[in-house]
Amino acid sequence: MSYQGKKNIPKITSDRLLIKGGRIVNDDQSFYADIYMEDGLIKQIGDNLIVPGGVKIIEANGKMVIPGGIDIHTHFQMPYRGTTTVDDFSQGTKAALAGGTTMIVDHVIPDPGSSLIEAFDRWREWADEKACCDYSLHVDITHWNDSVKQEVESLLKEKGVNSFQVYMAYKDLYQMSNSELYEIFTFLGEMGGIVQVHAENGEIIAEEQARMLQMGITGPEGHVLSRPEELEAEAVFRAITIASQTNCPLYVTKVMSKSAADIISQARKKGNVVFGEPITASLGTDGTHYWSKNWAKAASFVTSPPLSPDPTTPDYLNTLLASGDLTLTGSAHCAFSVAQKAIGKDDFTQIPEGVNGVEERMSLIWDKAVVTGKMDENTFVAVTSTNAAKLLNLYPRKGRIAVGSDSDLVIWDSDAIRTVTAKTHHSAAEYNVFEGMELRGAPLVVICQGKIVLEDGKLQATAGSGRFIPCSPFPDFAYKRIKARKQLAVLRAVPRGMYDGPVSDFSPMSRGGTPSASARTSPTKQTPPVRNLHQSGFSLAGNPAQRGAPSTEETPIRPAGRRIVVPPGGRSNITSLS
Amino acid sequence: GAERTAPGAAVAANMGSGSPKPRQKFCGMFCPVEGAAENKTLDLDSLSPARGTPRNDGRVIDSTAPPPGTLCHPSPVLLQSDRLLIKGGKIVNDDQSFYADIYMEDGLIKQIGENLIVPGGVKTIDAHGRMVMPGGIDVHTRFQMPDRGMTAADDFYQGTRAALAGGTTMIIDHVVPEPGSSLVAAFEQWRSWADSKSCCDYSLHVDITDWHKGMQEEMEMLVKDHGVNSFLVYLAYKDVFQLSDSQIYEVFSVIRDLGAIAQVHAENGDIVAEEQRRILGLGITGPEGHVLSRPEEVEAEAVNRSITVANQTNCPLYITKVMSKSAADVIALARKKGSVVYGEPISASLGTDGSHYWSKNWAKAAAYITSPPLSPDPTTPDYLTSLLSCGDLQVTGSAHCTFNTAQRAVGKDDFTLIPEGTNGTEERMSLVWDKCVVTGKMDENQFVAVTSTNAAKIFNLYPRKGRIAVGSDADLILWDPDITKIISAKSHNLNVEYNIFEGIEVRGAPLVVISQGKIVLEDGNLHTTEGSGRYLSRKPFPDYVYKRIKARSRLAELRGVPRGLYDGPVCEVSVTPKAVTPASSAKTSPAKQPVQPVRNLHQSGFSLSGAQIDDNVPRRNTQRIVAPPGGRANITSLG
């Protein structure tokens, strides 16, 4: 195994660790074995390992050893209208490590109109300098044209980005039209990328926001009132439709509501390649807090799509996560201070959006899903780490405890009980959306890149030690099926003779002018006619036509109708060759 | 007279025998007649004495439920001497069936009961225990529709004639204004076409093909002065008729305020345009390209989206042309969740499927072109008839819009140019009977509901139309459930060479059709009068639809949370994007902005003021703070 990112690590040198007596938990099985690590990699797994002298030994005492968590959705150090989110890459990754997450995937958000690669480079710079754990990057596509297309291609092929997010919300800012979505999906489907969507119907939100403000609702409750969960579900439905048309794998970020989750599970039952990502906030709390009388508290819950005011949502989402209908979890950690949130004190549409969750994610899922018996520890590993690694094409380097994998491990204490509070959390934000929540299950020891970063409750992280981990296109987890469908789905025309009957005069305007007209609005040119949809299931060769009335097939009925627009005499020429 | 003397006379001759007849398999009244199609145009002067008295004005008849006896028709000239008695029939309404005689006069039902006392000289029809039903209402036709300089092959005369032949006594046609032109002008245009040619009562939906300044006022005018209570918007036909989500939101808001019904043509036009391009790029130019570029998912997506917008705006929604299982499923699901949404499958989707697009006969394949397309899944008709029977779908139309082969051939080298539309107005009633009643999916009462009553209720014509009751219009049919006929272009009453139901044998057909109190079909002969059809104006706020909508709008008052002023530190912001959203949407909306804060959505159920346990928990002082130092302690949590 060789990794590009390795040159970024100045000093991972003589870290030799042995974990003794732990129960290794992967997504497929659990077993007791010792783990020997060296140079940031797992070198040996087994009993009675022969290891060099002077190795630091950690006694696990039968506790679980799990692959470190992968938080597939963070927004650290995100620029926002001249300010920056309060948790930068250092603060954010520290919080991540404290919670048992040893890798994060951040979103690069280029300003609409600016270069994707420049933005990507800027994010790399920030993260390389500060990240305390390994990271990767998603790139958000905030506008679409030919040069963006080229940049996406080079990001995919050269820069190690395999996932791109598009927005169906934020009208007049980030929002993409259906045609643009179709083109982006088509393109990424061909290039082996994963399309992520922020799914909310931005047009209707804009209308609803205007209505709320007009009614005099300016507080944080306006945020959730103007973004009802139906709008989220609608957009998820639309994104799935487009993805299915273009045969492109789809990843829905931030699944916040039951309705949206239902749409995803329905689509999966119909065979769509779609992955849903609930976040810490949607799994752990709900949207009733938007009605808090404490403005600052209510504002701290503002995120999009919003938390659902339905208090049964977290339980529902945890169930779907356990059953596999939702695939993986992120935090969408994007923390703002109260002063920053207060930008929108007189207008909820101006409140910067985002909640915390990177630190709480692992414990929260353990508490809500494993303690309650919804999932076992293997599924826990799958949804917090393994599935993300598979989708990012980093498996088995990440997301698994195996010889040759990175030594990103967590010794998990399933009995620890902690109360989440802003007083003790590692984020710089004044509020924690999980304030007061008692969670069972926490990391005892966290090992990142073969080094112990958390032990005895003490965090020892090094800013800048995090490496960029490049992700390659065509992850098997998503693309095996896509490829098979592509081969299957060749469309063929029906061979027919030339029609040589009469043709009416018509003025070639309106109606049916559709295809050419759409070319006008699409920024990228004619898509190559290669890839394709799944619905080729119907046999296209036209055997179905045999059903029905075969006798009429050969002899079309042509009564000599009286009122006829075509020139007389032309009637009998209608051919049905072959 | 060129009227058809069909062998159906034999059936009628048997009528008095009173004993169950054997099925007239061979010689039913719709038995194909050699060369019958050559004589489809009636010589009306010799047929109808009333023909000479044209009535142009004063035919707008208000559709308010006519209080029995007080109704006065503006044009009694025409209807004056029509006195009819139907004896011994089983009256079938949507709620019950019972035996009674019906006496009609002046186009109205005057008496129902046994041993009626009627004037002498009344023409009597002996029903012999057969079913007497309200005439069908075809909620969706496009007769005489202009398309790129061409006109649909069946005009209002031919179309309504076909409708009557099939037992439909009222049609509702769609006005399709050119984008950018006046709605009212287009409406007047359609009125003048229909008034001069229609043989049965009709009404008009108006399509919103564009959204710009002044539209709202025109819609208001149509609702208040012209009796239009339904408007259709297109989610398809990109760059032609298609509206954006924001526009649809605004149109729906306007429609709700006016008390009308929002109809949608549900297909995602953006995706269709992309797919069309792709399919053409693959070299597929034939009719199969039509269905390949419009997969049913794209229909379902648009249905889902329009339901979402309708829920947001608390506007009743009506999906025209439900063509696929997926679309029907979305509607059924939404109804379970409480949405006020109605689905209209059409004759074509109930009776046939999209496998014909792959026919080697181009002209035949092209005859099936309609949008959304017929589903290639052959189990679709059965599925849709089941949903229609269980109430998940409520009404049936035909979307009758026919083009002859020469017109279709405009798209011979490019399927996107083929004019769209299929036949179905004549076949609708028999098809539904055959597929639903004969198969035991529904009873005759439900049949009446889905072919007539529900339509009358939704569009506020009930009980004048859609019911057999004293005071209702005398639009009736005497239904024979035993007639079997084979649908064929050789015998249909249409102007086109192909019938998409060619060769299908259906059981059940009208024996006698009475429209406006006059017999228009008897013994297999059609006696229609061009121009006798009246325009029916429809009032807004139909109870059937708006009772629920009104209750919801009362319920859904939104309130803000009363809080003290936030007086803590506020971050400095560079004035740039994000959240410029609400203002920008105002820019694009032609509708007057001040939407009253009255109506609203269902989701206000949540308790709006929720104090949290930790509202007053002191927050820790963090080190990193962007706000000016010292401001920290000022964060208020008043109230």
Interface residues (C-beta under 8 A of the other chain):
Chain A: Y80 R81 G82 T83 V86 Q91 P112 Y170 K171 D172 L173 S177 N178 S179 Y182 E183 T186 N201 G202 E203 I204 I205 A206 E207 E208 Q209 A210 R211 M212 L213 Q214 M215 G216 I217 T218 G219 E221 G222 L225 P228 E230 L231 A233 E234 F237 R238 T241 I242 S244 Q245 T288 H289 W291 S292 K293 N294 W295 A296 K297 A298 P309 D310 S337 V338 A339 Q340 A342 I343 G344 K345 D347 T349 Q350 T421 A422 K423 A428 A429 E430 Y431 E435 G436 L491 R492 A493 V494 P495 R496 G497 M498 Y499 G501 P502 V503 S504 D505 F506 S507 P508 M509 S510 R511 G512 G513 T514 P515 A517 S518 A519 R520 T521 S522 Q526 T527 P528 P529 L533 Q535 F538 L540 A541 G542 N543 P544 A545 R547 G548 A549 S551 T552 E553 E554 P556 I557 R558 P559 A560 G561 R562 R563 I564 V565 V566 G570 I574 T575 S576 L577 S578
Chain B: A37 E38 K40 T41 D147 R148 G149 M150 T151 A153 Q158 E178 P179 Y237 K238 D239 V240 F241 S244 D245 S246 Y249 E250 N268 G269 D270 I271 V272 A273 E274 E275 Q276 R277 R278 I279 L280 G281 L282 G283 I284 T285 G286 E288 G289 L292 P295 E297 V298 A300 E301 N304 R305 T308 V309 N311 Q312 T352 D353 S355 H356 Y357 W358 S359 K360 N361 W362 A363 K364 A365 P376 D377 P378 N404 T405 A406 Q407 A409 V410 G411 K412 T416 L417 I418 P419 S488 A489 K490 N495 V496 E497 Y498 N499 E502 G503 I504 L558 R559 G560 V561 P562 R563 G564 Y566 G568 P569 V570 C571 E572 V573 S574 V575 T576 P577 K578 A579 V580 T581 P582 A583 S584 S585 A586 Q593 P594 V595 P597 L601 Q603 F606 S607 L608 S609 G610 A611 Q612 I613 D614 D615 N616 V617 R619 R620 N621 T622 Q623 R624 I625 V626 A627 G631 I635 T636 S637 L638 G639
